[in-house]
């Protein structure tokens, strides 16, 4: 009698999540090099080295991967215990940024803490801390989720305090993302739909007021509505991003052959990396990036649903909160690049140049993989 073939044991981690993340990181590194080489070669501060930004990005990515390896070893119960302190620490860092002589100012924005040869951007770390804290808060307040005063107002007060500091920098984009994280986790945690809709309307009114009473934000809105009306002024970035998309057509002009990155499109290797991808790799390249982000976010929510089935509410909310963060930020960046949203200084997660962003993204993915790993261990009967 033939022996039955041994059953293949399920993977220890979610391979779809892992490989989609790796592909985004690899594509990001290649495109950062392509988008930045001309600027780096012509810059005196970069030593006229074409690979200047590539080498720095590689260092940041290495630091991020080391941070991810360490973060993966931390149990979720430890993340939950430390989440309030991480949030407080992030708040302190945001406050330090605003102190003259401590925070570094670039182009009128004070968002960085100088740490020798690198700069730390606390707002990037705060996105991760907001996910961890909002998930812990919602878990603790679960019996009171239908009570506006006991469930919403304390968290709202904390997020408003963070928002005040972010708007002082100013970093309106990070403020929008953090508010989206908090609201998303509250909704996923069981907030009443009617109350949630009312809060969304209030937030939209608040954002509208921030735009109306801020001259430079109003200019961005007007530039977004008709970038060609002032193509050499407030519509400059968007008009050149749209030109890059138009030149790319279906298959692109070829890797490294972008014209817009040659001192036409500002921040080509950070905020407008997708426009360079569109020009060099075409619609197909942009579609690949969108599909990879879609797969990553889908896996985050699937891991969260599995955690719910295992009665691990905190882990579920963290997983889905990370999905909200990466989904909202990537959507805003893509919307800005394509002219669907007003110009905003938000990078494309996992791909754009930036040390703090890459570090925060890598640690976030490690936490997500840890949640999935603990889910699988529990399903096998092991303790975590």
Wavefront OBJ file of the C-alpha trace (Angstrom):
o trace
v 0.000 0.000 0.000
v 1.372 3.380 -1.031
v 2.211 5.752 1.767
v 0.247 8.996 1.776
v 2.248 12.018 0.765
v 3.151 14.180 3.752
v 0.995 17.276 4.128
v 2.842 20.511 3.583
v 2.896 22.644 6.706
v 1.515 26.160 6.246
v 4.025 28.996 5.988
v 5.170 30.692 9.178
v 4.369 34.123 7.712
v 2.152 35.673 5.058
v 4.234 35.351 1.886
v 1.943 37.634 -0.142
v 2.480 40.408 2.403
v 6.209 39.779 2.562
v 6.847 39.726 -1.179
v 4.605 42.669 -2.014
v 6.519 44.700 0.594
v 9.907 43.556 -0.713
v 8.948 44.404 -4.288
v 7.812 47.894 -3.301
v 11.079 48.479 -1.426
v 13.174 47.246 -4.368
v 11.236 49.234 -6.973
v 11.478 52.253 -4.696
v 15.254 51.980 -4.438
v 15.673 51.675 -8.208
v 13.372 54.624 -8.891
v 14.924 56.826 -6.192
v 18.268 56.357 -7.946
v 16.779 57.073 -11.344
v 14.866 60.146 -10.136
v 17.751 61.664 -8.164
v 20.923 61.005 -10.156
v 20.788 64.228 -12.199
v 20.112 66.394 -9.151
v 22.848 64.645 -7.159
v 25.405 64.962 -9.942
v 24.817 68.707 -10.261
v 24.711 69.510 -6.549
v 27.700 70.779 -4.624
v 26.233 69.597 -1.320
v 26.069 66.071 -2.737
v 29.695 66.135 -3.876
v 28.563 65.859 -7.508
v 28.057 62.141 -6.930
v 25.198 60.633 -9.029
v 24.695 57.844 -6.482
v 24.534 60.183 -3.470
v 20.823 59.683 -2.760
v 20.963 56.002 -3.679
v 23.684 55.329 -1.115
v 21.836 57.265 1.582
v 18.602 55.479 0.731
v 20.416 52.136 0.960
v 21.740 53.093 4.403
v 18.262 54.167 5.539
v 16.783 50.940 4.215
v 19.451 48.898 6.023
v 18.652 50.707 9.273
v 14.955 50.130 8.621
v 15.455 46.409 8.050
v 17.496 46.106 11.251
v 14.743 47.962 13.095
v 12.178 45.638 11.510
v 14.120 42.551 12.588
v 14.179 43.832 16.174
v 10.508 44.880 16.100
v 9.450 41.434 14.851
v 10.865 39.870 18.031
v 8.637 42.014 20.275
v 5.364 40.289 21.316
v 2.151 42.213 20.689
v 1.350 42.270 24.400
v 4.593 44.231 24.901
v 3.667 46.681 22.129
v 0.325 47.182 23.879
v 1.947 47.810 27.252
v 4.342 50.367 25.795
v 1.953 52.059 23.349
v 0.936 54.961 25.686
v 4.591 55.692 26.461
v 5.559 55.562 22.786
v 2.764 58.029 22.037
v 3.966 60.370 24.783
v 7.537 60.033 23.503
v 6.407 60.914 19.994
v 4.568 63.959 21.355
v 7.723 65.130 23.133
v 9.751 64.758 19.927
v 7.173 66.808 18.021
v 7.474 69.520 20.658
v 11.288 69.481 20.511
v 11.171 70.086 16.749
v 9.555 73.498 17.353
v 12.218 74.726 19.776
v 14.683 77.106 18.042
v 18.187 75.720 18.123
v 16.959 72.136 18.436
v 14.636 71.619 15.470
v 15.974 72.086 11.955
v 14.162 74.368 9.505
v 14.133 73.652 5.752
v 12.189 75.736 3.209
v 10.164 77.411 5.953
v 9.139 74.139 7.627
v 10.534 72.983 10.976
v 10.057 69.188 10.929
v 13.434 67.622 11.664
v 15.723 66.905 14.592
v 19.404 66.871 13.540
v 21.218 63.736 14.696
v 24.693 64.233 13.335
v 24.822 63.006 9.737
v 21.083 62.266 9.561
v 17.852 64.039 10.484
v 14.949 62.489 12.371
v 11.407 63.450 11.324
v 9.218 62.715 14.379
v 5.950 63.024 12.440
v 6.806 59.808 10.542
v 7.330 57.866 13.768
v 4.196 59.450 15.232
v 2.060 57.747 12.578
v 3.181 54.360 13.886
v 2.788 55.425 17.523
v -0.720 56.730 16.741
v -1.730 53.314 15.396
v -0.395 51.506 18.461
v -1.943 53.954 20.926
v -5.341 54.292 19.214
v -5.641 50.491 19.075
v -4.839 50.187 22.795
v -7.212 53.033 23.680
v -10.070 51.518 21.649
v -9.484 48.100 23.218
v -9.701 49.560 26.712
v -12.771 51.670 25.881
v -14.635 48.905 24.054
v -17.540 48.764 26.572
v -18.114 52.511 26.090
v -17.761 52.831 22.307
v -21.296 54.232 21.961
v -20.597 57.001 24.464
v -19.258 60.153 22.789
v -17.931 61.656 26.024
v -16.186 58.547 27.360
v -15.003 56.960 24.115
v -14.304 59.704 21.591
v -13.437 62.920 23.408
v -10.331 61.696 25.314
v -8.738 60.285 22.150
v -9.823 63.336 20.158
v -8.138 65.602 22.723
v -4.868 63.685 22.388
v -5.009 63.813 18.584
v -5.867 67.532 18.586
v -2.811 68.187 20.780
v -0.669 66.293 18.274
v -2.380 68.172 15.439
v -1.542 71.552 16.963
v 2.155 70.652 16.992
v 2.023 69.296 13.437
v 0.301 72.422 12.135
v 2.968 74.557 13.830
v 5.705 72.826 11.807
v 3.639 72.950 9.480
v 2.893 69.382 8.343
v -0.755 69.306 7.307
v -0.315 66.013 5.443
v 0.885 64.112 8.511
v -1.989 65.651 10.498
v -4.538 64.338 7.977
v -2.996 60.847 8.039
v -2.931 60.651 11.860
v -6.538 61.834 12.117
v -7.506 59.218 9.504
v -5.731 56.538 11.562
v -7.539 57.493 14.772
v -10.958 57.740 13.121
v -10.426 54.500 11.197
v -9.500 52.538 14.318
v -12.438 53.966 16.279
v -14.799 52.980 13.474
v -13.304 49.488 13.209
v -13.544 49.231 17.002
v -17.314 49.589 16.900
v -18.189 53.295 16.913
v -21.805 53.864 15.857
v -22.136 54.648 12.141
v -24.343 57.703 12.765
v -21.872 59.185 15.239
v -18.998 58.407 12.876
v -20.687 60.253 9.993
v -21.292 63.302 12.200
v -17.645 63.341 13.270
v -16.484 63.052 9.665
v -18.621 66.068 8.730
v -17.156 68.031 11.640
v -13.623 67.095 10.557
v -14.303 68.120 6.962
v -15.574 71.488 8.200
v -12.447 71.881 10.361
v -10.136 71.023 7.449
v -12.007 73.490 5.236
v -11.520 76.206 7.860
v -7.798 75.435 8.080
v -7.546 75.877 4.316
v -9.713 79.002 4.093
v -7.830 80.858 6.834
v -4.354 79.864 5.585
v -3.145 81.854 2.538
v -0.559 79.318 1.389
v -3.073 76.450 1.634
v -5.588 78.491 -0.367
v -2.932 79.046 -3.033
v -2.358 75.302 -3.228
v -6.076 74.682 -3.709
v -6.281 77.266 -6.496
v -3.166 75.829 -8.112
v -4.686 72.354 -7.921
v -7.962 73.457 -9.520
v -6.224 74.889 -12.601
v -2.458 74.269 -12.605
v -2.100 75.615 -16.147
v -3.407 79.049 -15.137
v -0.109 79.670 -13.327
v 2.127 76.892 -14.639
v 5.309 78.724 -13.576
v 3.988 79.596 -10.123
v 1.581 77.799 -7.820
v 0.739 75.188 -10.457
v 4.375 74.388 -11.281
v 4.742 71.033 -9.504
v 1.399 69.623 -10.619
v 1.760 70.771 -14.218
v 5.134 69.029 -14.552
v 3.812 65.908 -12.821
v 0.990 65.771 -15.360
v 3.471 66.265 -18.203
v 5.445 63.283 -16.842
v 2.303 61.125 -16.829
v 1.481 62.247 -20.370
v 4.954 61.458 -21.685
v 4.938 57.990 -20.151
v 1.848 56.764 -22.012
v 1.437 52.969 -21.810
v 4.969 51.578 -21.424
v 7.018 54.668 -20.558
v 10.065 56.272 -22.151
v 12.432 53.778 -20.518
v 14.165 53.443 -17.158
v 16.463 56.417 -16.605
v 15.143 58.360 -19.600
v 12.850 60.795 -17.773
v 13.086 64.413 -18.831
v 10.979 65.859 -16.015
v 13.473 64.720 -13.359
v 16.112 66.936 -15.022
v 15.439 69.945 -12.755
v 11.858 70.443 -13.983
v 9.910 68.408 -11.409
v 10.762 69.454 -7.818
v 11.126 66.705 -5.197
v 11.213 64.049 -7.918
v 12.761 61.444 -5.598
v 10.436 62.138 -2.646
v 6.904 63.498 -3.040
v 6.679 63.074 -6.832
v 8.408 59.732 -7.282
v 5.239 58.255 -8.820
v 5.349 60.850 -11.614
v 8.857 59.675 -12.547
v 7.651 56.060 -12.440
v 4.798 57.058 -14.783
v 7.163 58.763 -17.210
v 9.800 56.032 -17.293
v 7.669 52.888 -16.843
v 4.334 54.171 -18.124
v 0.822 53.186 -17.141
v 1.965 49.588 -16.689
v 4.580 50.597 -14.119
v 2.092 52.714 -12.164
v -0.447 49.881 -12.291
v 2.110 47.446 -10.839
v 2.755 49.828 -7.946
v -0.978 50.263 -7.291
v -1.572 46.488 -7.380
v 1.284 45.879 -4.930
v -0.085 48.492 -2.515
v -3.560 47.042 -2.907
v -2.281 43.544 -2.096
v -0.353 44.806 0.939
v -3.376 46.651 2.345
v -5.704 43.712 1.627
v -3.379 41.391 3.553
v -3.265 43.844 6.481
v -7.053 43.764 6.794
v -7.147 39.979 6.295
v -4.620 39.520 9.103
v -6.748 41.809 11.257
v -9.870 39.738 10.570
v -7.991 36.563 11.489
v -6.909 38.169 14.758
v -10.544 39.039 15.501
v -11.503 35.391 14.947
v -8.834 34.453 17.499
v -10.195 37.002 19.991
v -7.093 39.207 19.738
v -8.741 42.612 19.505
v -5.657 44.776 20.051
v -3.667 42.924 17.392
v -6.621 43.141 15.008
v -6.948 46.892 15.422
v -3.189 47.419 15.009
v -3.132 45.352 11.799
v -6.086 47.182 10.301
v -4.825 50.530 11.589
v -1.553 49.932 9.744
v -3.618 49.139 6.660
v -5.492 52.441 7.069
v -2.214 54.361 7.475
v -0.481 52.882 4.422
v -3.674 53.013 2.373
v -4.525 56.639 3.150
v -0.970 57.920 2.708
v -0.367 56.070 -0.567
v -3.780 57.232 -1.861
v -3.014 60.870 -1.014
v 0.430 60.700 -2.628
v -0.956 59.096 -5.776
v -3.822 61.588 -5.834
v -1.385 64.503 -5.596
v 0.802 63.098 -8.374
v -2.140 62.592 -10.715
v -3.894 65.873 -9.951
v -6.821 64.292 -8.102
v -5.853 65.975 -4.818
v -4.170 69.286 -3.935
v -0.386 69.278 -3.670
v 0.674 68.003 -0.242
v 4.060 67.017 1.108
v 3.497 63.309 1.714
v 5.888 60.649 0.522
v 4.930 57.355 -1.116
v 5.284 54.728 1.657
v 8.108 52.181 1.287
v 9.327 53.828 -1.918
v 10.160 57.537 -1.585
v 13.524 58.776 -0.333
v 13.542 59.586 3.377
v 15.156 57.945 6.370
v 12.473 58.409 9.031
v 9.706 57.329 6.678
v 11.520 54.174 5.580
v 12.329 53.289 9.204
v 8.710 53.777 10.330
v 7.351 51.821 7.346
v 9.730 48.882 7.881
v 8.926 48.664 11.596
v 5.202 48.858 10.789
v 5.520 45.931 8.379
v 7.455 43.962 10.998
v 4.658 44.538 13.522
v 2.135 43.381 10.904
v 4.171 40.240 10.200
v 4.438 39.642 13.952
v 0.644 39.764 14.287
v 0.306 37.266 11.441
v 2.993 35.015 12.956
v 1.254 35.028 16.351
v -2.075 34.240 14.654
v -0.532 31.206 12.964
v 1.126 30.032 16.165
v -2.192 30.203 18.018
v -3.950 28.261 15.256
v -1.318 25.538 15.692
v -2.001 25.384 19.417
v 1.195 27.107 20.513
v 1.383 29.879 23.092
v 2.610 33.367 22.224
l 1 2 3 4 5 6 7 8 9 10 11 12 13 14 15 16 17 18 19 20 21 22 23 24 25 26 27 28 29 30 31 32 33 34 35 36 37 38 39 40 41 42 43 44 45 46 47 48 49 50 51 52 53 54 55 56 57 58 59 60 61 62 63 64 65 66 67 68 69 70 71 72 73 74 75 76 77 78 79 80 81 82 83 84 85 86 87 88 89 90 91 92 93 94 95 96 97 98 99 100 101 102 103 104 105 106 107 108 109 110 111 112 113 114 115 116 117 118 119 120 121 122 123 124 125 126 127 128 129 130 131 132 133 134 135 136 137 138 139 140 141 142 143 144 145 146 147 148 149 150 151 152 153 154 155 156 157 158 159 160 161 162 163 164 165 166 167 168 169 170 171 172 173 174 175 176 177 178 179 180 181 182 183 184 185 186 187 188 189 190 191 192 193 194 195 196 197 198 199 200 201 202 203 204 205 206 207 208 209 210 211 212 213 214 215 216 217 218 219 220 221 222 223 224 225 226 227 228 229 230 231 232 233 234 235 236 237 238 239 240 241 242 243 244 245 246 247 248 249 250 251 252 253 254 255 256 257 258 259 260 261 262 263 264 265 266 267 268 269 270 271 272 273 274 275 276 277 278 279 280 281 282 283 284 285 286 287 288 289 290 291 292 293 294 295 296 297 298 299 300 301 302 303 304 305 306 307 308 309 310 311 312 313 314 315 316 317 318 319 320 321 322 323 324 325 326 327 328 329 330 331 332 333 334 335 336 337 338 339 340 341 342 343 344 345 346 347 348 349 350 351 352 353 354 355 356 357 358 359 360 361 362 363 364 365 366 367 368 369 370 371 372 373 374 375 376 377 378 379 380 381 382 383 384
